[in-house]
């Protein structure tokens, strides 16, 4: 246990976590971008899209781009799943475990990782189906969630669980909406020490719009879950795909707005694939303080860079011998004596005459 508690402080594990973060968030960017585009296309042209709207339908659409693209997406989703498990178990963001909010965040990340693992399995099934040209197993796997849903609807306890699930979805939507207005969550996740102020505020704005789209998606899903329990609507049995199909038939404008939200959420995932900080900043003030410090240092470096280079040149061993002749005065040259009778003319250097030293006509002379 003591070894596990120090994993989050291990530099090698942090590097592994950052590597998984980059790949996983890029896979999320690609996945939600496909979902958003398909939602917009379905809202404007109801009969033009054959796969429908949803995560599994997005996997089906990605499979049309080729096996390599689908394989990379599956690897990215599995990578993101690994990152969420590491996050929830080892607490790389150092949010702790003593406060109930921190515990819920870590549990939520674990559940999120499980959902993306299911999507990765769906992608593997599409790969196997393309290889074997057999879709029977895939159809059977699609029927399994519907069977579980209808079995839950047939029991009073199951209906109660569905109501609780709808309440949980609405709470998640409310939290995402609050995050969209506050923006503090997005500031803490960014590597502000590598960002300028313009790029930083654009990234936070993208995160806010993406959180609004996330809130809209969870709110719609929770509402349809309530409608299923109260009025027997079966759209929720088909997940997000059934909900989006219902919206396309009755409220296409809402489906278009949902598609825009998914696109912004995908862009936010793309930002995090480049600028996600592991561990995150403890608060938004510290994140912005490092942003301003980086900007101030960057501006000062424009003036101090030549001085730094000059100091480096002066302190480097090969340059010292050549620059000391200009900074340190050379030692005086030895005195040169020229005989003149018994006295000597004393010169400094080559041409600088000082005087006589010795005796002339038996008279003792000193330096003059």
N, C-alpha and C positions, 0 to 999 in steps of 0.2 A: 504493500500500500504506500509506503514511503517513496518507493521508486516511481509509482504512478503519479504521486502528487508533484514530483519534480519534472515530469515530462514536459509540462507547459513552459518551464524555464530552461529547457535544454535547447541550445541553438540549432542542433541538427534536426530536432523534431519541429522546431519553428520553421525551418527552411522547407521541410516536407509539407507542413501545413500550408505555407504560402504557395508552394508549387501546386498543390491540389486545389487551392482556392482559385488560382488563375484559370486552370483548365475547366473546373466545374462551373464557374460563373460564365465562362464563354459558352459552354453548352447550354446554360439557361438562357443566355442572350439569343442564341440561335433558335431554341425551342419556342420561346415566347414571342419572338419576332414572327415566326410562322403562324402561331395562334392568332396574333393581332391582325396580320394581313388577311388570313382566312376569315376572321370575323368581319372585317370591313368588306371583303368581297361578298360574303354571304348576306350582309345587310343591304348591299346595293343591288346584287343580282342573286335572288334567292335560289334559283335553279341552276346556277352556273358552277356550283362547287359540289363535287361528288363525295368528298370524305367527311364533310361536316366540320364542326368547330370543337376543339378540345385537345387536351394533351395527347391522348392516344391517336386522335385523328391527325394531329401534327406529326406524330411519328410516322403514320401512314403516308403523309405528304412528303416527309423527308426521304422516305424510301424510294420515291419516284426520282430523286436526284442521283441515285446510284448507290451501290453497295458500300463504296468507300465513305461517302458522306454519312450514310446511316451508321456505319461502324464507328466513325469518329464521334458522332453524337452519342451513341451508346457508351463509348468509353468516357466521354465527358460527363454523362449522367452518373455513371458508376463512380467516377472521381469525385463528383460533388457529394454523392452519398457517403463516400469514405470521409470527406471533410466534415460533413454534419455529424457523423458518429464521433470523430475525434474531437470536434467542438463540444459536443454534449458531454462526453466522458471526461476529457482532460481539461476543459475550460480554458481554451487558448486565449479567449478575450478577457479572462480573469474577472468575471462578473461575480464569482463566489457561489456559495450554496446555502448561506445562512438566511438570506431573504427570500420570501416566497416568490417574488417577481423573478429573481435570478433562476430559481428552480424551474419555474414555468417556461422561461426562455429556453433553458437547456432541454427540457422535455419536448417543447415545440420544435426545436431543431432536430431532435431525434425522430419525431413523427414525420417531419418534412423529409428527412433522409429516407425514411421507409417509402414514402410516396414516390420519390424519384427513383428508388430502387425498382418499384413496380413498373415505372415507365421504361427503365432500362431493360427489364425483362421483356416488356412488350416489343422493344426494339430488337432484342435477340430473337424473339418469335418471328418478327418480320424478316430478319436475316435468314432464319431457317426456312421460312415459307418461300422466300425467293430462291433459295437453293434447291428445295425439294418440290416447289410448285404445288404446295398442299396447304390449303387454308382451313381445313376442318378443325384442327386443334385450336387455331386462333378464334374461330367462331365459338367453339366450346368455352374458351377462356373468357370471351366477351359476355356469354350468358351467365357466368358464375356470379358476378356482382348483382345482376338483376334478380337472380333466384334468391340470393341472400336478402335483398331489399324487400321482395314480396313476402318472404317468410317473416321478416320483421314486422311488416304491415299486418300480418294475419294474427299477431299476438299482442295483447294489451301492453305487456312489458316492452315489446319491440317498438310499439308506437311511442311509448314514453321515452325510450332511448333516442328515437328520431327527433322528438321535440327538444330533448337536451342537446342533441347535435346541432339543431337549428339555432338554439340559443348560443351555443359556442361559436358558431359561424358568425352570428351577429356581433358578438363581443369582439372577435378578431377583426371584423370590419370596422367597428368603432375605434379600436386601437390603431388600426392602419390609417383611419381618417384623422385621428389626433396627431399621429406622426407626420401626416402630410401637412398639417397646419403649423406644427412646431418646427420641424426640420432638424431637431437636435440629434436624432438617431443617425441621420445620414452624415452629419458633420463628423461624428465620432468614428465612423467607419473608414474615412478617407485618409490617405497618406498625405496630409497637408504639407508636410515638409518638402514634398516634391512638386507642389502645385502652386501656380500663381493665383492671385485673387480672382481674376476673370474666370479661369478654368474651374476654380473651386466653386464659385457661386453658380455657374452653369450646371455643374454636376449636382449640386444640392437641389437646384430647381428641377432637374430631371428626376431625381429621387422623390421629390414631393409629388410630381405628377404620376410617377409610377406607383407610389403608395396610394394615391387616390384611385387609380385603376384597380389596385389590389383590394381596396375597401369596397369598391363597386362590385367586384366579382364575388367576394364573400357575402356581401349583403344580398345580392341576387340569389345566390345559392341557398342561403338561410331562408329567404322568403319563399322560394320554391319548395323547400323542405317542409315548412309550415303548411303551405298549400296542399302538399301531398298528403300530410296527416289529416288535415281538416276536411278537405274536399275530394280526396282520392285521385288527385292528378298524378299521372305516372311519368311526367317529364323528368322528374328527379331520379327515377330509376335508371335512366341512361346517363347520369352524371352531367358534366358540363356540356356535353354534346347535345343531350336532350333539352337542356335549358336554353342553349343558344338556338336550337331549331325552333323552339316555342317562341323565343323573342323575334326570330326572323319572320315568323308568320303573323305575329300580333304587334310587336313594338320594334320594328327594324332600326329606328333611330337609337334606341337604347343599346341594341347590339353593336351599332357603329361606334357609340361612345365607349362601350366596353372594349372594342377592338383598339381604339386609340389608347385606352388605359393600358392594355397589354403591350402595345408597342413602346410606350414610355417605360413600362416595367422592364422590358427587354433591354432598352437603352441603359437603364440603371444597372442591370446585371453586366452589361458591357463595360460600364465605368468601373464597377467593382472588380472585373477581371483584370484591370490594369492598376487601379488605385486602392484596392482593398488593403487595409492595414491589419496586420496580425502581430501582436494583439491590438485591439481597438483602443482609441484614446479613452481615458476614464470619464471625460466630460467634454462638452463642446468648447468651453472656454480655453482649455489647454490645446485643443486642436487648432483653434483660430490663433492662439498665441504663437504656435509654431509656424503657422502660415505667415503671420506678420513678421516674425523673426527671420524667416527665410527670405521674405521680400526685402527687409531692411539690409540683411547681409548681402543679398544679391546686388542691391543698389550701391552699397559701399565697396563691393569688390571691383566695381567699374573704376574706382579711383585708386584703390590700394593695390591692384594687380601689378602695375609697373614697379611699385616699390618692393613688393614681394619678390618679383623676378630679380630686381637689382640686388636685394639682400642674398638671394640664393646664389647669384653669380659671385658675390664677394666672399661668401663662405665656402664655396666649392674649392677643393684643393688645387685643381689645375689652373684656376684663375688667380689664386692668391699671389703667386710669384710675379705675375704681370701687372696686377693692379697696385701692389705695394709701392712700386716706383712712383706712382702718381699721388698716393695718399701719404706715404711716409718719406720724409726727406732723406736723401742718401748720406752716408757718412762722409766726412770731409776727406779729401784726398791727402796722401802723405806729403810732407814738406819736401821740396826739392832744393838742393844746395848747389850753388854754382860758385867755384873758387874765384876770388879776386884778391891777389896777393895772399896775405895771411887771414884776411876776412872773407866771409862768405855772404853772397847775396841769397836771401831766403825768399822763395816763391811759394805761393799757395796755388796748387794746380799747375796749369800751363803758363799763364801770362799774368797772374796776379802777384805783383811785387810787394813784399812786406818791408824789407830793410836789410841791414848788415848784421851779422853776428860773428864775432871774432876780434882780431886786433889789426889796426892799420897804423903804420909808423910807430910801433911799440905802444899804441894806445888801445886799451881794452874797450870794446864796444859791446853793447847788448842789443837786443832786438829793438828796432825803431819803427 
